[in-house]
Amino acid sequence: MISTRQRGAPLDLIVAEAMILANSTWGGWLAECGVPGIYRSRPAWRRA
């Protein structure tokens, strides 16, 4: 059964941290290889 879930669940934090780690890792690899990358950022004040 598919149902809605509330925002702010512990799983949200786990996923967000995993995404930060993945992006940081890829950024490091790109930098090591001298390959340019496209980055997108959001202002710190903006909340999803």
Secondary structure, DSSP 8 states (H G I E B T S, - for coil): ------TT-HHHHHHHHHHHHHHHHHHHHHHHHT---------TT---
